[in-house]
Amino acid sequence: MTRVLVVDDSALMRRLLGEVLSANGFQVSFARDGLEALDAIAADPPDVVTMDVQMPRMDGLAALDRIMLEHPVPVVMLSSLTGAGTEATLEALRLGAVDFLPKPAGAASLSMNELTPVLLEKLRAATGARLRRSHRLAERVRLRAGLPAGPGPARFDAPGPVQSDALRPARSSAPGPAQPSAPAAEPARPALRGDPPGIVLVGCSTGGPPALDALLAPLPADFPWPILIAQHMPAGFTGALARRLDRLCALTVEEVLRPVRLLPGHAYVGRGDADLILGRRPAGLVAMAAPADPLHRWHPSANRMVESAMALLPAARLIGVLMTGMGDDGAATMARLRAAGGRTIAEAEETAVVWGMPGALVRAGGAGAVLPLGGIAGALRRWLA
């Protein structure tokens, strides 16, 4: 039986979560704040933890920071949809949380009924998640040696940046490299006026935000192909994700709220609870937010994003990248992309937090390359050099 520790200062939330989890086969224990959680985990580590963000004595971020350094276990955060809450959620993912859920609002008992299927799915995925041994390794070594571990988690009493713009990589205004030659499998047709030479299509879910950090940070400001990103997230969180990535990367990163022309050196994050699709306007290709298609289970849908791109561009001008995430979103369409002459990359199992999506691509025979997370950006740069 899977053992879950529910950490929340609200007696009502502890009761609701406990009832739902117990009724679905979990063995549940409770903690009222971060300090109680640390004691409980040190005494008897659970299989997975649900962690509220805002609690007295020790909040969820501070507790998560200590857990990941002292007794790493999979943690799923419960977060509010406020500006500060979304920023704190992304900080939690940076610190090592596997996933997160929006915390029920209003009539909590009614919201819990809607939340339950997603909660169970995320907890089961988190239980089997791979916590990267290299994550924050230097801090753990310093802590065990009796030295200060590091600055700890950022504070989010009000909306604000995770990292100062003073640390932002410089962005070059120099022109990008020449258009790459296409693979021999399918000769590339000439680009229409206003079209980029090609597009990189990225799909990810559980564990995706830190993986996107690792993918985008090494890419230069003059990276020649625009990048479209379908990261499974609720509405309200993808804007904060795009702002965080924009601060951390030399690329310009933005959330797609309306049709926006695709430009080199830019990455476009699909809006949560909607789908990211490619469209054509007189001036060239655009990324657009479309209402979530009920035929697809996860949103923004990687499958729908790739389908829309293949309808407008030859496969030779598309690269698909499928990274960590539960489920199989993106695997079928990226397998078709490779069969049509496009290039595809699946994240390797040893670095994926959850090897669902990339694993499905590998099993479908659609992965042109299987690479650890740290090698994907380098492969993109070599292919487009």
N, C-alpha and C positions, 0 to 999 in steps of 0.2 A: 504494500500500500504506500502510495506517495505521501510523504510528510511535508506539510506546508506550514510555515510560520507567518501569521497575519500580524503586521505591525501597524497599528492605527490608534490614535488617541481617542477616537470616537467610539463609545460603547455601542452605538447603533450600527456603525459600519462593521465593527468586529462581529456583532451578532449576525448581520445579514451575510457577510462573507463566510462566516463559519457555517451557517445553515446551508448555503449553496454548495460549498466545498464538501462538507460532510455528506450531503445527499448524493454527491457524485463521486464518492469513493476515495476522497482524500482524508488523511488523518491530520487534524488541525490543532495547532497550538497558537497562543496569542502573546503579544507584547504591546504595552501601551505607549512606548516611546523608543527612541533609539538606544538608550542605555539598557533598557530591559531586553531589547533585541540582541545587543552584543553579548549580554550574559547568557541568554538562551542559546545562541549559536555556538558560543565557546563551550558550553556544557554538553550540547547534543546537536550537532549541525543538522538542519533539516535538508530535504531534497530541493526545496525552492522557497523563496520568501516573497510575500507581497509587502510593499513598503509605501506608506503615506509620505508625502513630502513635508508637509507642515505639521510639526508636533512640538510639544513643550520639552524642556530639558535638553534633548538632543534631537534635531530634526532629521528628516530622511536623507538629505545629502551628506550630512556629517556622519550619520550611521553607515551609509553606503560606503563612504570613503574608508572608514575603519574596517568594515567587513571585507572589502576587496583587498585590503592590505594584510589583514590578520587571519581571516578565515574565509577565503573566497567560496561563495555559493551563488547559484543563479538567483538573481533578484529581478522582480517585475515591479515597476513603480506605478503608483496611483497618483495622478496629477490633475490639478484643476486646469481649466481652459483659459485662465487669465494670462495676460502678457507675461507676468513674472512666473506663472506656472509652466508655460511652454518653454521659456528659457531655462528654468530649473530642470525640466525634463531632459532637455538636450545635454545639460551639464551632467545629469545622472547617467546618461548613456555614455558620455565620455569617461566617467569614473568607473564604468564597468557593468552597469545594469544591462540585463539582456533585452528587456522590452519594457513597455509601459502601456497603461490604459488611462483614458480620461476618467476621472472620479465621478461617480453618480452625483447629479445635482438635483435640486428641487425635491420632489417626492422620491427619496432614495430607494424605497422599496419597489416603486414602479420602474425606476431607471435600472435597478438591479436585474429585473426580468429581461430587459433588452441587452444588458451587459453580459449576462451569464454565458451564452455560447462563446463569445469572444474571450472572456476570462478563462474558461476551461481550455480553449484551444491554445492560448498563449502560455498558460501554466504548464500544460503538457509538453509544449515545444521547449519551454525554458528548462524543464526537468532534464531533457536530453541535450541541452545546449553545451557547446564546447567553450569553456572559459579559456581564453588564450593565456598560456603560461607566461608568455613574454609581456603581457599587458601589465604595466606599472611594476615590472620586475625590479628595476633599480630602486624604486621607493620601498618595496618589500625588503630588499637586502639591507638598505639603510636602517629601516625600522628594527630589524632583527639584530643589527649591530649596535643598537642603542643610539643611533643618530637621528636627527629630524628627518621625517620622510619626505617632506615637501610642503608646498603652500596650502594643500588641502582644497576642498571644493570652493567654488565661487559662491557668493551670496546673491540672492535674488529677492530682496525685499520690495523692489520695484523693477519694472522692465528696464533692461539695459544690456549692453554688449557683454558677451562672454569673454572677449579678448579685446584689448585696446587696439584702436586703429593704428597706433604707433608701431605695432608689431606686424601689420599687414605687409605681405610681400609687395615689392614695387611692381607696377604694371608697365610693361613696355608698350610704346606706340609704334614700334618697328613693324614693317609688314611681315606676315607669316611666310613660311617656306612655300615653295612651289607645290602645286597640286600633285598628289602622289599618283603613280601609275596604278591602274586597277589590276586585280588578280586576273590570271589568264582564263579562269573559268567563265567569265562573262565580260566582254569588252565594255567599258563605260561609255555611255552616250554623252555627247557634249552637254554641259550644264546649261540650263536656260538662264537668261539674264537675271541676275539677282539671287541665283541659287548658290548655296555653299558647295564646295567640291565634294563633300560627303558629310555624314552625320554619325556620331557615336550614340548608341541607344543603351541605356543602363537600367537594369531592373534589380531591385533589392527590397528586403522586408526586415525581418527580425535581425537585429545587429547591423542594420544598414547605415545609420548615421555615422558611427565611427569608421565604417568601411569606406564611406564616401569621403571622409576626411583623408584617409590614406590614398584613395584613388586620385582625388583632385589636387591635393597639395603639391605633388611633384610636377604638375603640368604647368608650362609657361603661359604667360599672358597672351602670347601670339600662337597658341595651339591652333592648328589650321582648320579643324572641324568643330562645329558646335556640338554640344553634348546635351542630350535629353535624358532626364532622370525620372523614372517611375519608382518612388519610394512609398511603400504602403504606409499611410499615416492618416489620422483623422484630420478634418478641416481645423484650422487654427494652429496646427503644429508645423505645417510645411513652410509657412512664411518665416517662422523663427529658424527653421532648418536652413532655408536659403540665405537668410541674413548671416547666420553663423558661418556657413561655408564661404560666403562672399568675403567675410573678414579674414578667414584663414588662408584663402587661396589667392594666387595671382590672377586667376580667371575672374571674370565678372559673373556672378551667380545671382539669379533672380527667380522668384516664384512666378508661374504663369497664371495670371488672372484674366487676361484678355489676349487676343491675337497679337503675337510679338514676332517680328522678323528675326530669322535665325542668322547669327553673325559668328564668325570665327572668334576664338578667345572667350566665348560665353558658354555658360551651362544653365540649363532651364529645368527647374524643379516643378513637377506636376502638383497642382493644388490638391490638398487632401479631400477625400470623399468625392472626387471627380476623376475624370480620365484625361490624360495628356495625349493629344493626337497632333498629327502633322496635317497642315492644310496648305493650299496654294492661293496666293493673292497676286495681283498684277505685278507688284514689286518683287515677288519671290516667295519662297517657302516661309511659313509661319508656324510657330507652336501655339496651340489653342487648348483651353480648358473646355472639356465637353462634359455634360451630365453623365454620371456614372452609369455604365451600361449594365443592366441586371443580368445579362448573359455571362458576365465575368464576375468572379467571386471576390477578388481583391482589387482595391483601388488606391491610387491610380494604377490601372491595369497595364502591366508590361506587355501582355499579349496584344492588347488593343493598340498600344503605342507602336509596336513593331509592325502590326498589320497596316496601320495608316502610313507608315514610312515606306513599306514595300509597295504600296499602291501608287506612290508618287516618284520613287527613285529606283533605279536598277540596284540589284543586290550588291553589286561590286562597289557601290558607293555607300554602303552601310556596314557598320561594325556593331555587333551586339555583345554586351557584357552582362552576364548574370552573376550576381553576388549573393551573399548570405541571405537566407530567408526561408521561412516555413512554406510548405505548399509547393506548387509547380508552376506558378505564374511565369510566363515568358518562355518556358522550355519548348512548347510546341512551335511557336512562331519563330524562335531563333533557330530551331532545327530546320525549319523550312527555309529560313534565310541562308543558312550554310549550304543547304542542298542547291539553292539557286545561284550560288557563287559568292555569297557574302562571307565575311569573317566573323567568328564568334569566339568568346572567351568565357569559360566557366571558372569561378573561384575554386581553388583546391579545397578538399575536405579538411586538411590540417589547419587552415586558417579561418574557415567559415564558422561563425557562431552556430548556425543551423544550416546543414548542407541539404536543405530541401530543394530549393529552386535550382542552384547550380548542379546538384546531384541529378535532378530530373533531366536537365539538359545533357549531361554526360550519358545517362542511361538511354536517352533517345538517339544517341549518336550524333548530336548536334553541336558538340563542343570542338571547335577547331583547335583550341589550346586550353589546357587546364593549368592554371597558374596560381601560386599563392598570392594573397592580397598584395603584398609588397612588390610583386613583379608585374602587375597589370598595367600600371601607368607607363613603365619602361617599355612594355611591348607596344602600347599605343604610340609612343613617341618614335620607336623604331619603324613601325609600319608606315607612319605618315611623314617620316623624315625625307 
